[in-house]
Amino acid sequence: MLKMTRLDAWEVAAMTMGKQWSVDVLIDESEEDRSTRAQARLRTAEGLQLVGSGAAKRHPRDREVPEIGDELAVARALSELSHKLVQAAAENIELVTHERSRVRS
């Protein structure tokens, strides 16, 4: 018999709840200016749509490793997206409670 870990129990609970949110990540690399841009787009079943953007630029002396630019640009896009999601939650709390939210990101 397998022992369930916390993650396994969480996954089972999430599956029974039936909600799914999708995040698409788009990456655009430019050889010309040695930069990478990324967008992280969140869509929920309830219709919420948020977009986070991020960028990375390779220094002229740095070696050409595109994956590093991808990682940095995507991380920055996801970070911005997470801040926007926390802000949206704080605004929703204020709409419901009519009080200032104390939610922090």
Backbone hydrogen bonds in HBPLUS format (Angstrom, degrees):
<---DONOR---> <-ACCEPTOR-->    atom                        ^
c    i                          cat <-CA-CA->   ^        H-A-AA   ^      H-
h    n   atom  resd res      DA  || num        DHA   H-A  angle D-A-AA Bond
n    s   type  num  typ     dist DA aas  dist angle  dist       angle   num
A0009-ALA N   A0005-THR O   3.04 MM   4  6.32 162.5  2.07 154.7 158.9     1
A0010-TRP N   A0006-ARG O   2.90 MM   4  6.12 156.3  1.95 151.2 158.1     2
A0011-GLU N   A0007-LEU O   2.88 MM   4  6.10 158.6  1.92 152.5 158.2     3
A0012-VAL N   A0008-ASP O   3.00 MM   4  6.26 156.5  2.06 150.2 156.0     4
A0013-ALA N   A0009-ALA O   3.01 MM   4  6.23 160.4  2.05 147.2 152.5     5
A0014-ALA N   A0010-TRP O   2.87 MM   4  6.10 156.9  1.92 151.1 157.7     6
A0015-MET N   A0011-GLU O   2.98 MM   4  6.18 150.9  2.06 144.3 151.9     7
A0016-THR N   A0012-VAL O   3.12 MM   4  6.39 152.7  2.20 148.5 154.9     8
A0017-MET N   A0013-ALA O   3.13 MM   4  6.32 140.7  2.29 143.2 153.4     9
A0018-GLY N   A0014-ALA O   3.27 MM   4  6.51 144.7  2.40 143.2 150.8    10
A0022-SER N   A0043-ARG O   3.02 MM  21  5.41 169.0  2.03 158.8 160.2    11
A0043-ARG N   A0022-SER O   2.90 MM  21  5.41 152.3  1.98 156.6 164.7    12
A0024-ASP N   A0041-ARG O   2.89 MM  17  5.12 155.5  1.95 143.1 145.8    13
A0041-ARG N   A0024-ASP O   2.76 MM  17  5.12 167.5  1.78 155.4 159.3    14
A0026-LEU N   A0039-GLN O   2.84 MM  13  5.18 158.8  1.88 151.0 157.7    15
A0039-GLN N   A0026-LEU O   2.89 MM  13  5.18 149.7  1.98 144.2 152.9    16
A0028-ASP N   A0037-ARG O   2.78 MM   9  5.18 163.4  1.81 157.8 161.0    17
A0037-ARG N   A0028-ASP O   2.82 MM   9  5.18 163.3  1.85 150.1 155.7    18
A0030-SER N   A0035-SER O   2.79 MM   5  5.29 168.7  1.80 167.2 165.1    19
A0035-SER N   A0030-SER O   3.13 MM   5  5.29 141.7  2.29 141.3 148.7    20
A0034-ARG N   A0031-GLU O   3.40 MM   3  4.89 153.8  2.47  91.4  98.8    21
A0058-ARG N   A0034-ARG O   2.76 MM  24  5.40 172.0  1.77 172.2 173.4    22
A0036-THR N   A0056-ALA O   2.77 MM  20  5.19 155.3  1.83 155.4 159.0    23
A0056-ALA N   A0036-THR O   2.83 MM  20  5.19 146.2  1.94 151.6 157.3    24
A0038-ALA N   A0054-GLY O   2.82 MM  16  5.20 158.6  1.87 153.7 152.6    25
A0054-GLY N   A0038-ALA O   2.96 MM  16  5.20 150.7  2.05 147.8 148.2    26
A0040-ALA N   A0052-GLY O   2.83 MM  12  5.11 161.8  1.86 149.5 155.4    27
A0052-GLY N   A0040-ALA O   2.88 MM  12  5.11 159.9  1.92 145.8 152.5    28
A0042-LEU N   A0050-LEU O   2.84 MM   8  5.21 163.6  1.87 158.4 162.9    29
A0050-LEU N   A0042-LEU O   3.14 MM   8  5.21 150.2  2.24 132.6 141.5    30
A0044-THR N   A0048-LEU O   3.02 MM   4  5.25 147.9  2.13 146.7 153.3    31
A0047-GLY N   A0044-THR O   3.05 MM   3  5.34 163.1  2.08 109.2 113.8    32
A0062-ASP N   A0059-HIS O   2.91 MM   3  5.30 152.9  1.99 116.1 124.8    33
A0068-ILE N   A0065-VAL O   3.04 MM   3  5.86 144.1  2.17 124.4 132.0    34
A0070-ASP N   A0066-PRO O   2.98 MM   4  6.30 158.0  2.03 154.4 161.4    35
A0071-GLU N   A0067-GLU O   2.89 MM   4  6.09 163.7  1.91 148.2 152.1    36
A0072-LEU N   A0068-ILE O   2.98 MM   4  6.22 166.4  2.00 153.5 156.6    37
A0073-ALA N   A0069-GLY O   2.92 MM   4  6.00 170.2  1.93 152.0 155.3    38
A0074-VAL N   A0070-ASP O   2.88 MM   4  5.94 166.7  1.89 155.3 159.4    39
A0075-ALA N   A0071-GLU O   2.89 MM   4  5.93 160.2  1.93 145.3 151.7    40
A0076-ARG N   A0072-LEU O   2.96 MM   4  6.13 158.3  2.01 149.1 154.7    41
A0077-ALA N   A0073-ALA O   2.95 MM   4  6.17 150.2  2.04 142.9 151.5    42
A0078-LEU N   A0074-VAL O   2.85 MM   4  6.08 163.9  1.87 157.6 161.2    43
A0079-SER N   A0075-ALA O   2.89 MM   4  6.02 149.7  1.99 142.1 151.1    44
A0080-GLU N   A0076-ARG O   2.99 MM   4  6.19 161.3  2.03 145.3 149.5    45
A0081-LEU N   A0077-ALA O   2.92 MM   4  6.13 157.9  1.97 145.9 152.8    46
A0082-SER N   A0078-LEU O   2.85 MM   4  6.07 155.3  1.92 145.8 152.0    47
A0083-HIS N   A0079-SER O   3.07 MM   4  6.37 155.2  2.13 148.1 154.3    48
A0084-LYS N   A0080-GLU O   2.98 MM   4  6.26 156.7  2.04 150.6 157.0    49
A0085-LEU N   A0081-LEU O   2.92 MM   4  6.17 150.0  2.02 149.3 157.8    50
A0086-VAL N   A0082-SER O   3.00 MM   4  6.24 157.3  2.05 148.0 153.4    51
A0087-GLN N   A0083-HIS O   2.95 MM   4  6.16 157.3  2.00 145.3 152.0    52
A0088-ALA N   A0084-LYS O   2.89 MM   4  6.11 153.9  1.96 143.9 150.9    53
A0089-ALA N   A0085-LEU O   2.96 MM   4  6.22 156.6  2.02 146.3 152.5    54
A0090-ALA N   A0086-VAL O   2.90 MM   4  6.17 157.6  1.95 150.3 156.6    55
A0091-GLU N   A0087-GLN O   2.92 MM   4  6.18 158.6  1.97 150.9 156.4    56
A0092-ASN N   A0088-ALA O   2.95 MM   4  6.20 152.8  2.03 146.0 153.6    57
A0093-ILE N   A0089-ALA O   2.91 MM   4  6.17 152.8  1.98 149.3 156.8    58
A0094-GLU N   A0090-ALA O   3.04 MM   4  6.31 158.1  2.09 147.7 153.1    59
A0095-LEU N   A0091-GLU O   2.98 MM   4  6.27 148.5  2.08 143.4 152.1    60
A0096-VAL N   A0092-ASN O   3.05 MM   4  6.28 152.7  2.13 146.7 153.1    61
A0097-THR N   A0093-ILE O   2.83 MM   4  5.96 168.4  1.85 158.7 162.2    62
A0098-HIS N   A0094-GLU O   2.79 MM   4  5.04 141.1  1.94 132.2 140.6    63
